[in-house]
Amino acid sequence: MLNANALRASMVENNCSVRELAEICGLKPKAFYQRLNGRVDFRVGEIIKCFRADRETGVHTDSRLCKNLFSRP
């Protein structure tokens, strides 16, 4: 399950827009918003791309944040 607040906070901290992160995940902004708002679940490949974003955009995704962003309910 996604912790949307933690993801939003990380995006703000790292000055990363929804459009940028959606592109990294291979999604259109509308599809990313659906996932961010809990209407649709992120797929594993999208999560992996999101965590790799730090190499491309500087978005900080350390292991502690990863646990906070995506965890079981």
N, C-alpha and C positions, 0 to 999 in steps of 0.2 A: 504494500500500500504506500502511496506517495504522501510525503509530508510536504504539501504545497507551500506552506509558510516558510519552511527551511529553504526550499528551492528558490522562492521569490527573494528571500533575504540574501542568498548567495548571489543571485543575479544582480541585485541592487549593489551589494558590496563590490562586485567586480564589473559594474557598469556594462552589463550584458543585457541586451534587449530580447524580448520574446522572439522577434524576427530572427535575430542572430542564432539563438539557441535552437529554434525550430529548424533552421537551415542545417545546423550541425547534426541534428537528430534525423535529418532527411524528411522533415514534415513541413507542411504548409502552416502558416501561423494559426489559422482556424483550427486545424487538427491538434496543434500543440496546446492551444487554449482549452480544447475539450479534455485533454489529458491533465492539464494543470488544474482544471476545475473538477476533476474526478468523474466526468461523464464517461470517459473511455480510459482504460488502463494502458499504461506504457507497455510496450513490448520489450523483451529482453535486449534486442539489438539496439533499440532507441535509448535504453538506459545506458548501455555500454558506450554508445556514441556520446551521450551527455557527459559521462565521467571522463571521457578522453578529451573533452573540450578544453581542458586546461592547457594542453599542448598547443592548441591552435589559437585560443582567444584569451588565455590567462584566467579563465573561470576556475576558481579554487575548488577542487573536488577531492579532498583527502579522504582516507578511509573512514574517519569519524563522521564526516559530513555524509558520505555515502550511506552509512548505517542510519543516519538521521533522516535522509531523504526518502529512502526506500526500505521499508521494513514490514514485517508481518503485523497485522492488527492484533 
